Amino acid sequence: MLQKDVQNLQLLTDAVRSLKGIVDAPLPRTADQWADAHRILPQGVAEAGPWRSSRTPYMTEPVRAFKNPNYRRIVWVMGSQMGKTANQFNVIGHRLDDDPAPVLYLGPTQSNIRTMIEPKIMDMIHCTPSLERKYIKSKSTKTLKVVNGIAFRMAWAGSAAELASDSAAIGIVDEVDRMASSVKGEGDPVELMEARTSTFPDGKVGVASTPTVGTVESIYDERSNLWRWNVSEVVESPIWRLWQEGTRHEWAWPCPYCEEYFIPRMDCLKWPEDSTPESAGRHAKMGCPHCNELIESKYKDRMNRYGVFVAPAQKINKKGEVTGKADTDGNDIASFWISGLCTFSSKKTFGYFARRYLNAIRTREPDKIQAVINTELGELYSVLGEAPKWDIVYNKRKPYEQGAVVEGVKILTAGVDVQKDRLVYVVRGWGLHMESWLITHGELWGETKHPAVWKQLHELLEHTYGDDSRVRMMAIDSGYETNSVYSFCNKNKGLTIPTKGHDKLDKPFYASRVEVNIKGETHKQGMQLWHFDSDVVKTWVHAQVEWPDDELGGWWLPHDITEDYCKQIVSEGRVKKSSGKVVWVRHQKDNHFLDAEALAYLSVRILHPNFDKIEAPIQVKRKRRIISKGMTTWRG
């Protein structure tokens, strides 16, 4: 009944406007006002019924920026489940309804467009009477919707032809950080979209995304009495770089105790020391940086209701009035950052974020930690910009000798770097919270195109440590002497894997099928080649070197570790080029132990063992080689 009443009211309103002769005139209202008046969310969504902009007050100013003639680009940076996509739809529906002109939406993938965006767009059209009456089904397709004779087109990164097909008054680029920097070699997707909107005097481009990787610090701005994000050159995330180019507005909250405004971010989240994820989930609160009071989640809606955006150098008084001239005044890019902590979702309490973060930390897996920081919190995931000093590596020594399996080790993996004249290896033991101990390391000398050195590696694979513990998986670099690597791995299937590193991948690692026999020749059964992101695994090693000794998940070395090994671990540093590409730059000639350690880590990531269920070091059952009268046989 509610939806029908709203539809009838809409029809009556439109009829009155028509009688006054103003139906074709652009209305002065903004996208949020249009949504409050017309839009109804369908059954099946979290909050079905009439749209309420008051649920996402932090989106009001960003959507209104599309009506501001001073801005040509609007940038939103935020976490997930904050109403980002729904408010983009408001901008689209408002323009098609009130002041019809072509609109173009660019998403990250074809699947995203077809399975998520298009169905939601159709829901909006069908649940908005003024749009549904203007919708021309006969002229519409899956990716083209015609409303009142005007085209709304949906495209995806990689569909360059779609980008070049039409001009648009409004262009939306969604989740830009998930797109390739070049759309099929034709250029940056944001620049391509701006080219499409440049023919309209009031053309606007909206760009939104959760951020990805970069190193940025918060600084205290004495002029505004606020802690704000500083501008950083060490940023890989495209959306964060776009945000820095703009007005750099940040969403600020009033403390319910002292009434002073502050900008919420991860470092404001507090929980008791030594908390488990579950305990932190029950007790986490927001700390006010002014009065140090701890704020409960129940105040979040109230703080959002009185929240305001503030740009650099502006002040906010206790009435929520923003005063002062911003450093970014005159900028034609309106950019907004909203912490994921501000989400309207009732399930996402402060405790929810604390629990998610601590659970990710316990895995010691960078991609899981990054997912929480980027997607949940809307902040940059920081990686090390330089290599640690070698003496920091040396200080990771513990009182045990190479070859010993210390208490806590539950599984062994190995990594092997292949050179022309030797194989460089490490064997590492792993335990709870991804804590690890170097068991042994070394070099097997010999021309790697000949079988002798590979026989030595087989002996290493068969070697037992401690109480009959053996290597569960050995990852071998296949970038050099590829056929020899394939041949060795084919002979030792289940225990060894060939690998290939890449400068950048969409995921940390994945397997593809290669077809080789034991001589490295074509073999129709094939084997798996594991591709991995070199940046991910090397970054993990360096992060472990600098991991605090008193926190779970340490990375340890035997007391008799060599100086050469320590220096090789820090032989490369991570550097971000001006193009945004991340490269690892070598500071000294030999870096082989760093590569081998990265592969040992890759091995345990691929195995993904459940350490909680492993009682003791895994003892891998091998076949035993028996040599008799010149004949070699194998017995279980």
Number of C-alpha atoms within 10 A of each C-alpha: 6 9 17 11 10 20 19 12 15 16 14 12 12 14 13 12 13 12 9 8 10 12 15 12 11 12 14 11 12 21 27 25 18 21 21 15 16 21 28 25 21 17 10 7 8 9 12 11 16 18 20 17 18 15 16 19 18 27 21 16 15 25 20 16 22 24 17 14 12 14 20 22 24 25 27 27 24 27 26 20 15 22 19 19 17 16 20 22 20 22 25 23 27 23 23 23 21 20 15 20 21 23 28 25 25 27 21 19 16 18 11 12 20 16 10 11 19 17 13 18 16 15 16 21 21 18 22 23 22 22 21 18 13 16 20 15 11 8 12 15 10 12 17 15 24 19 25 16 15 17 21 22 23 23 22 24 24 21 14 18 11 16 23 12 10 14 22 26 21 28 29 27 24 24 21 23 19 19 21 16 17 15 19 14 10 11 13 16 24 24 10 17 25 22 17 24 23 17 12 14 10 16 23 27 28 27 25 25 26 30 30 23 20 22 17 17 12 13 12 12 15 10 11 21 16 24 17 22 19 15 18 13 15 19 22 24 21 22 25 28 18 21 23 19 17 22 23 27 24 23 21 27 24 26 25 17 13 13 17 21 28 25 22 24 21 18 10 15 19 18 22 11 7 9 16 16 21 15 15 24 21 17 16 24 22 25 20 24 18 15 12 13 15 19 19 16 18 11 12 22 19 14 19 21 15 15 20 22 21 25 23 22 17 19 20 21 13 12 11 18 10 16 13 13 12 16 13 17 11 12 16 17 23 27 29 26 24 25 22 27 26 26 25 20 16 10 9 16 22 26 25 18 23 27 23 20 23 18 17 20 19 18 16 19 16 18 16 17 19 23 19 24 26 22 19 24 25 25 27 22 22 17 19 16 16 14 22 19 15 18 12 14 24 21 14 21 18 14 10 16 17 17 15 16 24 18 10 16 24 24 25 29 28 32 29 29 25 23 18 12 15 17 24 21 29 25 26 26 29 24 23 17 16 21 20 24 28 26 26 20 21 13 16 19 16 17 16 21 18 12 13 13 18 22 13 15 19 13 11 16 21 17 12 15 18 12 12 13 22 24 23 20 25 26 28 30 23 21 15 15 16 18 18 19 25 28 18 23 24 22 14 15 12 11 18 24 25 24 25 19 19 12 13 15 15 11 11 18 20 15 16 10 11 16 15 19 20 17 15 17 12 12 13 10 10 14 20 19 19 23 18 23 19 23 20 21 25 24 20 21 19 23 18 20 24 17 15 12 14 7 9 15 21 20 24 24 24 21 15 13 19 12 12 12 20 21 23 21 27 25 23 23 19 19 17 17 13 11 7 16 11 16 16 19 14 15 14 11 9 15 19 22 26 26 26 27 27 27 29 26 23 29 24 22 15 14 11 9 14 10 16 10 8 14 10 15 23 17 17 17 12 13 11 11 11 10 10 8 5 5 7 9 10 10 8 7
